[in-house]
Amino acid sequence: MRLFSLLVAALAISCSAHAQFAPSSPLLAPSATYEGLQLAHNGPGSIVDHRGLRVVPELSWASPETSARGSSFYIPCCRDPLSTTGKATAASPHDLVWYQNNHPDWLVYQSATKTSPATGGNGNLYALDIANADVQEYLLRYARDPRALGGLKRGVLAGYKYLAVDNVAAFNASRIQGYYAGAVPKCGEAPSFCGTWTQKYSGSPIDPVWAADVLRWVRLLRANMNSIGVGLWLNAKLHIRDVAGSIELASEADVLLRESQFLHACEKGNTDFVSGLTRGTNWYATLEMMNELHDKKVIVSFNYLCNKPVAAASTAEISYALANFYLMRGLHTYFEMQNGTRSQGAGSSAYPASMFLNLGAPLDPPPAAGSPNSSGGCYQRRYTHGLVVVWPSPTGSCSYTVPGGADWADMFGNPVAAGVHELQPDESVSPARANAIVLRRAS
C-alpha cells in the first residue's frame, strides 16, 4: 500500500498541478490565433489532408505505442483494462474466474440478487469499485506501466503526454448498486465469497453518491498524472438530466474529448444530427457545457458519420458539424470527424476540400443556450471572414440576415445574396433533421 500512500499524497498538490495544465500549457503548445481549422486525430493510422491547416500532433486520442511523443495512452474509466467477459483481449486476461480467485471484492453488481457482475461500455469489460483504494492503486499502476501487470503496451512512463480516459460519466450508466465487502477468494458461494452485501448506490443513473465517487477518482487520476508531467484527457459524457454534474466532471480534464458532439453515428440509416431548442435536449445541453468551459479548457469536438468516410460526407453533414463547431469554438477548440463504424483506420479522415476554410477571428462570443441571437430566431456567430448560422431543430424554422457591402458564398462556393434568408430543417432525409450554414466573405 506504500505506492497508494504516495499517490494519495500527490492529490494534496492537485491545486498547483491543475494550474500547470491551463490552455497555455507547454504540453499542448496551443494556437495563439483563430486562423484556420484546428484538427485533432482519433485512433491509430488516421490520415488527415491538412492543406494549409494547423494540426496539433499532440492531440492524438488512444495512440498506438509506435506513435510520436505527445500522443495519449488509453484506459477505460471504471473498468479493468485487462478484464474480459469473452474472448481474451490482453496478454493475461482477467476473466470472471480470475476475479473470483484474486479480487472478488473489486466486482460490483446491479443488486444483491444479481449473480453476474456489472459491466460497462459495450459489455465486454467488468466494472470495478472505483472507490476501492486497491482498485485505484491497480489502475494507476496500469496507467504507468501496464506490462508489469500483464498488459501488451507501455504506459505513460514510456513518454505519452496524455492519459486518455474513456467514457467518464457523472451518471451511473451501468446502474451499479453495490459490492460484497470483505469478500475472500474461494470462500463460500459466488458471488458473495463470504463477503457482506454493501449497497452504496441507488441504481438510478442520476445518483449524487456515484457522481461524487467518480469525481474523486478523476481528481486523483489527474493529480497523479500531472505530478509526473502527464495531462489528463477525458472523454467526459454529458447527461441532459445532470448538466451541472457533467460540467463539473468535465472541468477536471486537461483536455476534454466531446465524443459525438454534433454528429452521432446512425439514426434510421442516416447520420443523427444532435439537436434541441429547449432545456433537457442534447444540443441545448451541449451549448450550456461549451459556454461554461469556453476558453477555459482545451476541447476536441469529435463527430461521427453514418458508416461512410469523411470524404463521402454530404454537404448537410459537413455544414452542420462545422457551423456548430464555429458557433461554440474557443481559442483552444479542435475538430475531428470520423466514420460511424468505430473503425478508425488509415484513410478514414481524408477531409474534403470544402472543409479547408478560414473564417478568421470571432466578432461575437458564443450565444447562450436558450437565447437565439439573430433577429429571426437563429443561432449565429460572426467572424472576420464569415458567418455561421444554426437552426438546431428538425421542426420549425428561423431567419437570418446576410450583410450587404460584400460578396458572400457558402463553404461550397455557392453565392449567397445579401438580405434576409430562412433556415429550415433538412428535409432531404427522413426523418427531417436540424440544419446550418457556413458563409464566407469573398470580398
N, C-alpha and C positions, 0 to 999 in steps of 0.2 A: 504493500500500500504506500510505500515511500514515494513512488512515482506520482501517485494520485495526490499526495500531500503537496508535492511541488507544483502540480497542475492547479490545485485549488489556490495555492499561494499566488500563482500568476493571475488569477481572477481579481485579486486585490488591486492589480495595477491596470485594470481594464480601462479606467478613465483616461490615463495617459496613452494607453495603446489605441484607444478609439480615435484620439486626436491625430495619431500618426497616419491614419488611412482616410483622411478627408479627401475630397476630389483632387486636391493639389498634390497628392501623394506621388513621390518619385517612382513608386511601384508601377503606376499606370501611365505616367507621362501624358496626361490628358491634353486635349486640344485647348488652345487659347483663343480659338476663333470658331465661328459657326460655318465657315466656308466649306461647302460640300457635304456629302452624306458620309457620316462616320459608321463604319461597318465593324461588326464583331463576327466571330466564326463559331460554329456549333458542330462539334463532333470531329472525328479523325478524317483526314483527307479532304476536307471541304476546300473547294476551289471557288474563288470569287474573282470575277473580272472587274478589277477596281481601277479602271482607266480614269486617272485624274482624281480619284477619291482618296481620302485619308483613311487608312486601315490601321488599326491598333493590334498588332500580332499578339500582344499580351492577353487580349480578351479572347481566349480560345477555350470554350467550355469542354470539360471532360476529354482532355487531350491524351493521345497515346504517349507511352513512355519515351518514344523517339522524338517527340516534339521539342522545339526550341525552348530554352529557358523563358519563363514568363507565362507559360500556359498553366492549366489548372489540373489538379489531381482530384478524382471523383470519389465521393462516398454517398450512400443514401442517408437521409436524415436520421431515422429512428429504427433502422433495421441493421442486422449484421451483414456486412458486405460479403461474407463467406457463407451465409446460410443458403439453403435451397429446400424447396418443397417438392422438387422433382429432379430433373437431370442436373448432374453436377455442374456447377458454374465456376469452380475455383480449384486450385491445386489440392486443397484439403477442405472439401465442402462440409459445412455444418448442417447436417440433416437433423430430423427430429430425434433420432437415436443419440446423436452427439450431445444435444442439449440435455436429454434425459440422463446421460452418463456423466455430464460435466456441470451444467448450469441450469437445472430445471427452474430455479428461482428467477432467471432472467426473462422467461417467457411471460407473455401477457395474454389475457383471454377476454372475450366479449361478455362473459358472465360466468358465474360459478358452476353452471350446468354444462358449459361447453367443454368437450373433451379434446378439441383441436385448438392449438394456439392461434392467435390472431396474426394475420399477415398484413403487409402494406403494399402500396403501389399496385403492380399488376398481379400480386398474389403469389409470387414465387420466392419471396424472402420473408422470413419470420420477423415480426415486430418485436422489439425488446423494450424493457422497462427503462426508459431514458433517465428516470430519476434515481436509478440504482447506481451508486458510486462505482461499483465494479464494472458495470456496463460502460459507464463514461470513460473509465480508465482504459478499458479494452478498445473502444472506438478511437480514442485519442492515440493510443499506441498504433492502431492500424493506420490512421492518417499519417503518422510519422514514418512508419516502416512496415508495410503490410507483409513483406517477405518474412519477417520474423514471426508472423502469425499464420503462415501458410498461404499467403497471397502470391499473385503472379507478378505484381509490379512493385516498384519502389515508390514510397510516399513522398510527402512534401520535403523531407530532408534531402531528396535527390535533386532539388533545385526548382521545383514548381513555385510560382509566385502566388498562387491562389489555391485554397482548398475549396473545391466546388461541391456544395452540399445540396442534394436534390430533394425536392418535394417536402419542403419545410412548411408546416401549416400551424396556425394558431387554433385551428379547429380539429376535432378528433375524428378524422375521416374514417378510421378503421373501427370506430365505436368501441374502443377498448374500455373495459371497466376495472380490471384489477389483475392480481397475480397471487401466487402462493408464497407467502413469506416463510423463510426458513426451510424451503424445500431442499431435500437432500438426495443426491443421485442414488438411484437404485433402491430407494427406501419407499416401501408401501406401494400403493396403487397410483398409476398415472391418471390424471396429470398432477395430483397434489404432492406426491412423493413426501408424505409426512409433513407437508407444509400447511400453513393456515391461510385460508382464503382471505385476501385483503382487498376490499373494494375501494378503489381510490377515485374513480371517475364515474360520472353518471351514465356514460354510454351515449349521451347526446353529442352531436357534432359541436354544439356551442357549449363549452364547459370551461369556466374560468380556472379551475384547478389544472386541467390539461394544458391550457394556454400558458399558465404560469410555469409549469414544468418545462415546456418547450422553450420558453423564453430564457429560463435559467440555463438550459443546456446550450442554447445558441450563444449566450453570453460567455459561457465557459469555453466553448469552442473558439470563439473569436479572441478572447484574451490569450489563450494558449498559442493560437496561430500567430497572432500579432507579436507575441513575445519572442518568436523566432524569425520574425520578418516575413511572415506569410499572411496574405489578405484572406478574408472570408467572403466567398462568392456564394450567395444563397439563391436557389430557385424557390423564392418565397411565394406561397399561394395566397390568393385574395378570395375571401369568402364574403358574399354580399350581405350575410346576416351578422357579420362581425368585421366591418371595415376598419374600425378603430384598432381592434386587436391585430388585424392583419398588417396595418401600417406600423404599429409598434414593433412587431416582429421584423418587418422589412427594414426598419430603421437600424437594426443591428448589423446589417450587411455592410461590408466594404464595397462590394459590387453586388447589385441586385439584378437577377435574371427574371424578367417578366415573360414567362412562357405563355404562348397563345394569347398575346396581349390584344391584338386586333383581329387576327385571323385564327380560327380554331378548328383545324382539320375539317372533318366532313359532317354535313347535315343533309341527309337525303341525297347523297352523291355530289353535293356542292360544297365549296368552301363556306364555312359558317362565319359570318361577319359578327364580331362581338358588338352588341347593340344595346340600347336602352336609354330612354329620356328621363326616367324618374328614379328616385332613390330606391335602392333594392334591386337594381338591374346591373348587369356586368359592365356595360360601358360607363354608366354613371359612376360606379364604384372605382373603375379604373382611373377616371379623371380625378376623383377625390384623392386617390393614392398618389397619383403623379403630381398633383398640386401640392400635396403635403411634403413630398420629397424633392420637389423641383430645385435643382442646383445644390441640393444637399448630399446627393448620392450619385455615384456612377451607376447608370441604369442601362441594361441591354433589353431592347424591345424585340422579342422573338415571336415570329409569326409562322403558322403552319398553313400550307396549301392542301388541297384535297387530292392526294395521290398523283401529283404531277411535278415535274421540275420547275424551278422558278422561271426558266426561260419560256415556259409554256403558260405562264400566268396570264389571266385575262386583264384587259385594261381596267375593269371594275375592281379586281382584286389588288392590282398594283396601286391604283388611285386611293382605295380605302386604307390600305396599310400605310402608305407614305403620307397621305393627308393627316391621318390621326397621329402619326409619328411627329410630324412638324407641328401639329396643333399643341402637343404636350411636350415637345422637345426642350431639354435643358442643354447647357453647355457640355455636359458630360453624359449625354444620352447617345446610345449606339443602336444600330439597326441590324436585324438578321431575319432572313426568310428561308424556309426550307419546305420540302415536300411533306405531305401528311402521312407518309408511310412509317415514320420514325426511323427510316434508314437514312443516315446522314453520310452517305458515301461520297466519293470523289465525283465532282461534276454536278452535284445536286444544287449547288448555289451559283450557277452561271447566270448572273443577273443581266437582264436585257438592257439595251442602251437607253431606253426611256427612263430608267431609274437614275441615270447619271446626271442629276441636275443640281444646281447650286442656287438656293433661294437667298443666300446671304444671311444677315443677322435679323432676328425678330424685332419688329417695331412695337409689338404688344406682348404682354405676359400671356401665359396660357389662360383661357377662360375658366371661370369657376363652374363646378358641376351645378346643374340646375339654373344656369344663367347664360342662355344663348346670347351672343354679343353682336349679332348682326341685326339690323332694323327689321329684317324679315324672319327672325327666329332661328337662323342657322348658328352653328358654332364656327367661328372663323379666327384666323390669326394672320396678320400682315407681316411680311418680310421685306427687306430692302429690294429684293428682286422678285418677289412673288406674293401669292396669297393662297392660303389653304382654307377650304370650306367643307364642313362635315354636317350631314344630316344623319344622326345615329339612330334611326328608327326605320323599320320596314313598312311603316304606315305614315300617312300624312305627308307634309312637305314643308319647305321653308324657302325664303328668297334672300338673295344677297346682291350687293351692288359692286360691279367692276368699275373702278375709277376711270375717268377719261384722261386724256393727255398722254397716253402711251399705247403701244400696240401690245396686246395680250394674246397668249396661246396656252392651251392646256399642256400637260407634260408630254403629250404625244405629238405636239406640233400643230394641233388644230386651232385655228384662230378663234378668239372669243371677243365679242364686241363689248364695248363699254355700255354700262346701263344695268338695269335690274334683270336678274336671272332667277329661275326657280330650280331648286334642287329636290328631285323626287326620289323615292325608293327605286332601287334597281329591280326592274320587273322582267329582266331578260332570263331570269331563272325562277323556279317555283320551289318553295315559297319565295316571295319577294324579300329583299334584304336592304339594309341601310346603304347609304351612298355618300360619296365625297368627290371632291375635285381639287387638283393641284394646278394653280395658274402661275405662269411665269411672265415676267415683264420682258418683252422683246426690245423695247426702246424706252 
